[in-house]
Amino acid sequence: MADLDQLTPRQRDVYKFIREKIRSRGYGPTVREIGTHFKIRSPNGVMCHLRALEKKGLITREPNMSRAIQLATEPIEQKGLPLAGRIAAGMLHEAVEQREVLDFGELFDADKHFALEVSGDSMIEDQITDGDYVVVRRQESAATGQIVVAAVDEDQATLKRWFPESNRIRLEPSNKSMKPIYVKDARVMGVVVGVVRRVN
């Protein structure tokens, strides 16, 4: 268990915030999220706290990855998959986090997968409809045409087929009535490996 006595009050609060985010949704907060939560205007101010927590052996960070904060001393043991929030399958909108866990037994590894509830109907031709849950394997790259969770910036994500082009990325819906989304920059957060649907 982490020894929080070695931390300043603010470092302790930041650590607890990071721990709560990882426990509740399966991945850590961004620098922006930490700054917003604690009203720290400068990203450098947040980084000072993160460097202190890392130096004291409480967290680890992957360079150049916005959400790659991990707990170093407290491995998470949970049953099921973290339900990280709701993902747009229509137009881009702000990702909304939730605090639930979906239990699919041993079918998926919670360390490598997470679940998202689908909102919208842009993927209906791939049999992914509004209200379904998609199971996503965490990875940072995808083959052309794969269904991915794509982050357009730190606050927006969408479920689409991934088509890198020469000077842009085409995020293609699987609904003939909808047009693709074209962006200059996007990153893959994971690739869809399963769909779960509730039957009434």
SVG drawing of the C-alpha trace seen along z (x, -y; Angstrom):
<svg xmlns="http://www.w3.org/2000/svg" viewBox="-38 -29 51 46">
<polyline fill="none" stroke="black" stroke-width="0.4" points="0.0,0.0 1.3,-3.5 2.7,-5.5 0.8,-8.8 2.5,-10.2 5.5,-11.1 3.4,-13.5 2.5,-17.1 -1.3,-17.7 -1.6,-18.7 0.5,-15.8 -1.7,-13.4 -4.9,-14.9 -3.4,-14.6 -2.4,-11.0 -5.9,-10.1 -7.5,-11.8 -5.3,-9.7 -6.0,-6.5 -9.8,-7.2 -9.8,-7.8 -7.8,-4.6 -10.0,-2.5 -13.3,-3.9 -12.7,-4.0 -9.6,-1.9 -7.1,-4.6 -5.5,-7.7 -6.4,-11.3 -4.8,-13.7 -2.7,-16.7 -5.6,-18.9 -8.1,-16.9 -5.8,-17.2 -5.3,-20.9 -9.1,-21.5 -10.0,-19.5 -7.5,-21.3 -7.7,-24.7 -4.1,-24.6 -3.8,-26.9 -0.3,-25.9 0.4,-22.4 3.9,-22.9 2.2,-23.1 0.6,-19.8 3.8,-18.3 5.6,-19.3 3.2,-17.2 3.5,-14.3 7.3,-14.4 7.2,-14.4 4.8,-11.4 7.0,-9.6 10.2,-10.4 8.6,-9.1 7.8,-5.8 4.0,-6.1 3.2,-6.5 4.9,-5.7 4.4,-7.6 5.0,-6.8 6.5,-9.7 4.4,-11.3 1.2,-9.5 -1.5,-11.7 -3.2,-9.1 -0.3,-6.8 -0.2,-7.4 -0.1,-4.2 0.0,-3.4 3.4,-2.0 2.7,-0.5 -1.0,0.5 -1.9,3.0 -5.6,2.8 -7.6,6.0 -11.1,5.8 -13.6,8.3 -14.9,7.4 -14.1,4.5 -14.1,0.8 -17.0,-0.9 -15.1,-4.0 -18.0,-6.1 -20.2,-6.7 -18.7,-7.0 -20.2,-8.9 -21.1,-6.9 -22.5,-9.9 -21.1,-13.4 -18.1,-14.1 -19.1,-15.1 -17.4,-15.3 -16.6,-11.9 -18.6,-11.4 -17.0,-9.1 -19.0,-6.7 -18.2,-4.6 -19.4,-1.1 -17.8,2.3 -19.1,4.8 -18.3,8.4 -17.7,10.7 -15.9,13.3 -12.6,14.5 -13.5,13.7 -11.5,10.5 -8.5,9.3 -9.4,6.1 -5.8,5.0 -5.9,5.0 -9.5,4.2 -12.2,1.8 -15.9,1.3 -17.8,-1.7 -21.5,-2.2 -22.4,-3.3 -24.4,-6.4 -25.7,-7.0 -26.2,-5.0 -23.3,-5.7 -22.0,-2.1 -25.3,-0.3 -24.0,1.4 -21.4,3.2 -24.2,4.3 -23.3,1.8 -26.3,-0.1 -27.2,-2.7 -27.1,-1.3 -24.7,1.6 -21.4,2.1 -18.3,2.4 -15.3,4.2 -12.1,2.4 -8.5,3.8 -6.1,1.1 -3.6,0.3 -2.1,-2.7 -2.2,-1.6 -4.7,0.0 -4.8,1.5 -6.6,-0.5 -10.3,0.1 -10.4,1.4 -13.1,0.2 -11.4,-2.0 -11.9,-4.3 -10.2,-7.4 -9.3,-10.4 -9.4,-13.7 -8.1,-15.7 -8.0,-15.1 -11.7,-15.7 -13.3,-14.2 -13.5,-10.6 -15.6,-8.7 -16.2,-5.1 -15.4,-4.8 -13.4,-2.9 -9.8,-4.1 -8.5,-5.2 -5.2,-7.2 -4.7,-9.2 -1.8,-11.2 -2.4,-14.4 -5.4,-13.6 -7.3,-10.8 -10.7,-9.7 -13.0,-8.4 -15.6,-6.5 -19.0,-5.7 -20.8,-2.4 -24.0,-4.2 -24.6,-5.2 -26.6,-8.2 -23.7,-9.7 -20.5,-11.4 -17.0,-10.7 -15.2,-12.9 -11.9,-14.3 -9.2,-15.3 -5.6,-16.4 -4.6,-14.6 -6.1,-11.7 -4.8,-8.8 -6.0,-5.3 -7.0,-4.5 -8.0,-0.9 -9.5,1.5 -13.0,3.0 -12.9,6.7 -16.4,7.4 -20.0,6.1 -22.4,6.8 -26.1,6.2 -28.8,6.3 -32.0,8.1 -35.2,7.0"/>
</svg>
